[in-house]
Structures are given as C-alpha cells and as structure tokens.
Amino acid sequence: MDAQSSIKSILNRLNAVMVGKPTQVRDCAACVLAGGHLLIEDVPGVGKTTLAHALARTLGLSFARVQFTSDLMPSDLSGVSVYERAKEAFAFHPGPIFTHILLADEINRASPKTQSALLEAMEEKQVTIEGQTRALPSPFFVIATQNPQDQVGTHALPESQLDRFLMRISLGYPDRKAERVLLAGPDRRLMVDQLPAAVNAAQLQLLQEAVGQVKASDALLDYVQDLVQATRSGQWFVQGLSPRAGIALLRVAKAQALLQGRDYVAPDDVQDIIGQTIAHRLVPLPRSGRDARAQVRAMVDAIALP
C-alpha cells in the first residue's frame, strides 16, 4: 500500500467514528505523522477519548488510558519495583506509560508534580526510574485531554509542559446534522472496538519518513522565519517562539502537505496548521484583547505571503 492509500484509509476510518470533524481528524493525523504529541482541550463529553482510542486502533498500536486525578503519583505512570520473595530480588513492574499511545485523560486535574513526570517521556522517549533509564516503545505518542481552566479542580499546565505538545486542538460541539447521526447511529465505543487497523507500526514509520522527504523551498523557509520573527517582535506577544517551535511548525506543515498529496510545502499548509501548532506556546499582549489563537491569525494576516 502506497503512502496516499494509507493516508486515505486512516482518515476514512477516523472520520467514520468522529462524525462532522474532518478538520480536527486531519490535524490529529498531521500531528502523528509529524511524530509529535497532541493536546485536546475541550469540555467533557465531546469525543476526546473516543478520538484517541480510534487513532490507536486505526494505527494498529497498543493503547493505554490513565485518568489523571489530584492523587495520581508519578510512579502510577512509570511503574515500580516490587520485592519478590521467591526470587529474593526486586522486579520492575512497568506502568501504563510503556505503550505506543498513552491517553492522559484530563491531564490538568493532576498535580504539577505528576504532570512534570511526563516531560522526560515526551521529550526523550524514555523514563528514569530508581536511577535506571528505560526506553519506551517506538513509536510513542501522548494524547492528552484537558478541560477548560475555569472548571473546578484544574491546574494550568506549565509552559515547559505545553511546549512538549506539538499541537493543541479543540473538537467543539457537533453541528445539528452530525449530532443527529450520533443520536440515531450505533454506539461510538462499539464502533471503535470493531475498527480495523489501516496500517501497522512499520507502515506508520514509513509515513513519518515520507514527511521528512517533503520539500520546502527557500521562499517557504523565509516565510516561516518571518512568522517566527514576528512573534519575537514585541508587537503581538509577550514572548516569542523558540527555535524548537519554529522547527515544529515546519514539520507539521510538511505533514499537512503530505496529507494533501503533495511532496512540497505551500504557504497554505503553514496557514492551515499554524494556530494549532503555536498558539498554545504564546501569550498575547494584554492590550490586544484577543486570545492566543485570534492573535496568531491577526499576525498571519499582517505578514506578506512569499
């Protein structure tokens, strides 16, 4: 199966479950193909967990879900060593983080200490437990869900944690037509359980390698640099993007181009994914009166296309 056939199969399976959310499904696929972690921020009950589970099934990967609560400890994620009397030695019992796709459900309900326990895993694809470094399965993705910060019992994610997420998306409420399909159709959970895999881990790796081969012209790189530099100008945001964020923006734009069936990045690819890729890394100037996503859009509109 070639790359475009695999991509079409992945999107079709996800869209069959996530009715009326083609843009969010595409963003989710772009994030995975770019090899990054995904943050889904929205109110409870709009399908965040369903999307994560459907993605794992579609990609043929192992999946674990952890409900983040205020009393969750870092060892509940990574695992512990337990003394076994029969062997007269400690044996390591791996935690749920040792999986391909980890769903960190309601991540902002956990304490900052537990939130930060994910940092090494997300950045280095490994965890250090009792002084020993243990590699995580490959590929490894974190899909975290987050409730709006004004809800009771939530802790805002620190900037260092937010920066580890390649993209942040919001599902939103379904429109009337899509909600009728949800009301009249089969249970989404049963659909997910019966969802056949579109690819396997090896095929997914080939798709990620194909993203790296997508070309970006000098003019396109100039455009990306113009956008990154604008965030640092002091005109739009309190603090600008880091070089890592600029690299992330280009990587997701390449994944978006591949999803569109092209082997080169166009300015439209950058514009389609820029809000989801950089808004969660930026704080608008207070006088703007806009949220981060709206401020990013205003900045993009003010910068000339290549």
C-alpha positions as CSV (number, residue, x, y, z in Angstrom):
1,M,0.0,0.0,0.0
2,D,1.5,3.4,-1.0
3,A,1.6,6.5,1.2
4,Q,-1.5,8.1,-0.2
5,S,-3.6,5.0,0.0
6,S,-2.6,4.5,3.6
7,I,-3.4,8.1,4.5
8,K,-6.8,7.9,2.8
9,S,-7.6,4.7,4.7
10,I,-6.5,6.3,8.1
11,L,-8.6,9.4,7.5
12,N,-11.7,7.4,6.3
13,R,-11.7,5.2,9.4
14,L,-11.3,8.1,11.8
15,N,-14.0,10.2,10.1
16,A,-16.4,7.3,10.2
17,V,-16.2,7.5,14.0
18,M,-15.7,11.2,14.5
19,V,-18.7,12.5,12.6
20,G,-18.5,16.0,11.3
21,K,-14.9,16.7,12.4
22,P,-12.8,16.4,9.3
23,T,-10.5,19.3,10.2
24,Q,-9.8,18.0,13.7
25,V,-9.2,14.5,12.3
26,R,-6.8,15.9,9.7
27,D,-4.9,17.9,12.4
28,C,-4.7,14.8,14.6
29,A,-3.3,12.8,11.7
30,A,-0.8,15.5,10.8
31,C,0.4,15.6,14.4
32,V,1.0,11.8,14.4
33,L,2.7,11.8,11.0
34,A,5.0,14.6,12.3
35,G,5.9,12.5,15.3
36,G,4.6,14.8,18.0
37,H,2.3,14.7,21.0
38,L,-1.3,16.1,20.9
39,L,-3.3,18.1,23.4
40,I,-7.0,18.2,23.0
41,E,-8.7,20.9,25.1
42,D,-12.5,21.0,25.4
43,V,-15.4,20.4,27.7
44,P,-16.2,16.9,28.8
45,G,-18.3,14.7,26.5
46,V,-17.4,15.9,23.0
47,G,-15.3,12.9,21.9
48,K,-11.8,13.5,23.1
49,T,-11.3,10.0,24.5
50,T,-13.1,8.4,21.5
51,L,-10.7,10.1,19.1
52,A,-7.6,8.9,21.0
53,H,-8.9,5.3,21.1
54,A,-9.9,5.4,17.5
55,L,-6.5,6.6,16.5
56,A,-4.7,3.8,18.3
57,R,-7.0,1.2,16.7
58,T,-6.6,2.7,13.2
59,L,-2.8,2.7,13.5
60,G,-2.6,-0.8,14.9
61,L,-0.8,0.4,18.0
62,S,-1.0,-0.5,21.7
63,F,-3.0,1.8,23.8
64,A,-3.3,2.7,27.5
65,R,-5.5,5.3,29.2
66,V,-4.7,6.9,32.5
67,Q,-7.3,9.1,34.3
68,F,-5.4,11.9,35.8
69,T,-6.6,12.9,39.3
70,S,-5.3,15.0,42.1
71,D,-3.9,12.0,44.0
72,L,-2.1,10.4,41.0
73,M,1.6,9.8,41.6
74,P,4.4,9.7,39.1
75,S,5.0,6.0,39.9
76,D,1.4,5.3,38.9
77,L,2.5,6.2,35.4
78,S,6.1,4.9,35.2
79,G,5.8,1.7,37.3
80,V,7.5,0.5,40.5
81,S,10.0,-2.2,41.6
82,V,8.5,-4.8,43.9
83,Y,10.4,-7.2,46.1
84,E,9.6,-10.8,45.2
85,R,10.3,-13.2,48.0
86,A,10.7,-16.2,45.7
87,K,13.4,-14.6,43.7
88,E,14.9,-12.7,46.6
89,A,15.2,-9.7,44.4
90,F,13.3,-6.6,43.2
91,A,11.3,-7.0,40.0
92,F,10.2,-4.0,37.9
93,H,6.5,-3.8,37.1
94,P,6.1,-1.3,34.2
95,G,3.3,1.3,34.4
96,P,0.9,2.3,31.7
97,I,3.4,4.7,30.1
98,F,5.0,1.7,28.5
99,T,2.7,1.7,25.5
100,H,2.6,3.2,22.0
101,I,-0.2,5.6,22.6
102,L,-0.8,7.0,26.1
103,L,-4.1,8.8,26.7
104,A,-3.5,11.2,29.6
105,D,-7.2,11.9,30.3
106,E,-7.9,15.3,32.0
107,I,-4.2,15.9,32.4
108,N,-4.8,19.3,34.2
109,R,-6.6,17.6,37.1
110,A,-3.3,16.1,38.3
111,S,-0.8,17.9,40.5
112,P,2.1,19.8,38.8
113,K,4.5,17.1,40.1
114,T,2.7,14.3,38.2
115,Q,2.3,16.5,35.1
116,S,6.0,17.1,35.1
117,A,6.6,13.3,35.3
118,L,5.6,13.2,31.6
119,L,8.3,15.7,30.5
120,E,11.2,13.2,30.1
121,A,8.9,10.6,28.4
122,M,7.5,13.1,25.9
123,E,10.9,14.7,25.0
124,E,13.4,11.8,25.3
125,K,11.0,8.8,24.7
126,Q,12.4,7.2,27.9
127,V,11.9,7.3,31.6
128,T,14.3,7.2,34.5
129,I,13.1,5.0,37.4
130,E,15.2,4.5,40.5
131,G,18.3,5.7,38.7
132,Q,17.8,3.4,35.7
133,T,16.8,4.6,32.3
134,R,14.2,2.6,30.4
135,A,13.3,3.1,26.8
136,L,9.7,3.5,25.8
137,P,8.1,1.6,22.9
138,S,8.6,3.1,19.5
139,P,6.6,4.9,18.3
140,F,5.4,6.6,21.4
141,F,2.7,9.3,21.5
142,V,1.0,11.1,24.3
143,I,-2.6,12.3,23.6
144,A,-3.6,14.4,26.5
145,T,-7.1,15.8,27.1
146,Q,-7.6,19.0,29.1
147,N,-10.7,20.6,30.5
148,P,-11.1,24.4,30.3
149,Q,-9.1,26.0,33.1
150,D,-12.1,27.7,34.7
151,Q,-13.5,24.3,35.7
152,V,-13.2,23.2,39.4
153,G,-10.2,21.2,40.3
154,T,-7.9,22.0,37.3
155,H,-4.3,23.1,37.4
156,A,-2.9,25.1,34.4
157,L,-0.1,23.2,32.6
158,P,3.2,25.0,32.9
159,E,4.8,26.5,29.8
160,S,7.5,23.8,29.7
161,Q,4.8,21.1,29.6
162,L,2.8,22.9,26.9
163,D,5.8,23.3,24.7
164,R,6.2,19.4,24.6
165,F,2.9,19.2,22.7
166,L,3.3,19.6,19.0
167,M,-0.3,20.7,18.5
168,R,-3.3,21.7,20.6
169,I,-6.8,21.3,19.1
170,S,-10.4,21.7,20.2
171,L,-13.2,19.4,19.0
172,G,-16.1,21.7,19.8
173,Y,-19.8,20.8,19.8
174,P,-21.1,18.9,16.7
175,D,-23.5,20.7,14.3
176,R,-27.1,19.6,14.1
177,K,-26.6,17.2,11.2
178,A,-23.6,15.4,12.9
179,E,-25.4,15.2,16.2
180,R,-28.4,13.5,14.6
181,V,-26.0,10.9,13.2
182,L,-24.6,10.4,16.7
183,L,-28.1,10.1,18.2
184,A,-29.5,7.8,15.6
185,G,-26.4,5.8,14.8
186,P,-24.5,3.0,16.6
187,D,-22.6,3.5,19.9
188,R,-19.3,5.1,19.1
189,R,-17.5,3.0,21.6
190,L,-18.7,-0.2,19.9
191,M,-17.6,1.3,16.5
192,V,-14.1,1.9,17.9
193,D,-13.8,-1.6,19.3
194,Q,-14.6,-3.0,15.9
195,L,-12.4,-0.6,14.0
196,P,-9.9,-2.4,11.8
197,A,-6.3,-1.2,11.6
198,A,-5.4,0.8,8.5
199,V,-1.6,0.5,9.0
200,N,0.8,-1.1,11.4
201,A,3.8,0.3,13.3
202,A,6.2,-0.3,10.4
203,Q,4.0,1.3,7.8
204,L,3.5,4.3,10.1
205,Q,7.2,4.7,10.4
206,L,7.4,4.8,6.6
207,L,4.8,7.6,6.5
208,Q,6.7,9.6,9.1
209,E,9.9,9.2,6.9
210,A,7.9,10.4,3.9
211,V,7.1,13.6,5.9
212,G,10.8,14.2,6.2
213,Q,11.2,14.0,2.5
214,V,8.6,16.7,1.7
215,K,10.5,19.7,0.2
216,A,10.4,23.3,1.5
217,S,11.7,26.0,-0.9
218,D,13.9,28.8,0.2
219,A,10.9,31.2,-0.2
220,L,8.8,29.0,2.1
221,L,11.6,28.9,4.7
222,D,11.8,32.7,4.5
223,Y,8.0,32.8,5.2
224,V,8.3,30.5,8.2
225,Q,11.2,32.7,9.6
226,D,9.2,35.8,9.0
227,L,6.3,34.3,11.1
228,V,8.7,33.2,13.9
229,Q,10.4,36.6,13.9
230,A,7.1,38.4,14.1
231,T,6.3,36.5,17.4
232,R,9.5,37.9,18.8
233,S,9.0,41.5,17.7
234,G,7.1,42.5,20.8
235,Q,4.2,43.7,18.7
236,W,2.0,40.7,19.1
237,F,3.1,38.5,22.1
238,V,4.7,38.8,25.5
239,Q,7.5,36.4,24.4
240,G,8.3,34.9,21.0
241,L,8.7,31.4,19.7
242,S,11.8,29.3,20.4
243,P,13.8,27.7,17.5
244,R,12.3,24.4,18.6
245,A,8.8,25.8,18.0
246,G,9.9,27.0,14.5
247,I,11.1,23.5,13.6
248,A,7.8,22.1,14.9
249,L,5.8,24.5,12.7
250,L,7.7,23.4,9.6
251,R,7.4,19.7,10.5
252,V,3.7,19.9,10.9
253,A,3.4,21.9,7.6
254,K,5.2,19.1,5.8
255,A,2.8,16.5,7.3
256,Q,-0.1,18.7,6.2
257,A,1.4,18.8,2.6
258,L,1.7,15.0,2.6
259,L,-1.9,14.7,3.7
260,Q,-2.9,16.8,0.8
261,G,-1.0,14.6,-1.6
262,R,2.0,16.9,-2.3
263,D,5.7,16.5,-1.9
264,Y,6.3,20.2,-1.3
265,V,5.1,22.7,1.3
266,A,2.9,25.5,0.2
267,P,2.1,28.7,2.2
268,D,-1.5,27.4,2.7
269,D,-0.1,24.4,4.5
270,V,1.6,26.7,7.1
271,Q,-1.5,28.8,7.4
272,D,-3.8,25.8,7.9
273,I,-1.9,24.5,10.9
274,I,-0.2,27.5,12.4
275,G,-2.8,28.3,15.0
276,Q,-3.0,24.7,16.3
277,T,0.8,24.5,16.4
278,I,2.0,27.7,18.0
279,A,-0.9,29.4,19.8
280,H,-0.5,27.3,23.0
281,R,3.1,28.4,23.2
282,L,2.3,32.1,23.1
283,V,0.8,34.7,25.4
284,P,-0.9,37.7,23.7
285,L,-0.1,41.2,24.8
286,P,-2.8,42.2,27.3
287,R,-3.8,45.3,25.3
288,S,-4.7,43.2,22.3
289,G,-7.9,41.9,23.9
290,R,-7.6,38.7,21.9
291,D,-6.9,35.1,22.8
292,A,-3.8,33.4,21.5
293,R,-5.4,31.8,18.5
294,A,-7.1,35.0,17.3
295,Q,-3.8,36.9,17.9
296,V,-1.9,34.4,15.8
297,R,-4.5,34.8,13.0
298,A,-4.1,38.6,13.1
299,M,-0.4,38.3,12.9
300,V,-0.5,35.9,9.9
301,D,-2.9,38.2,8.1
302,A,-0.4,41.1,8.6
303,I,2.6,39.2,7.1
304,A,3.1,39.1,3.3
305,L,3.0,35.8,1.5
306,P,6.1,34.6,-0.3
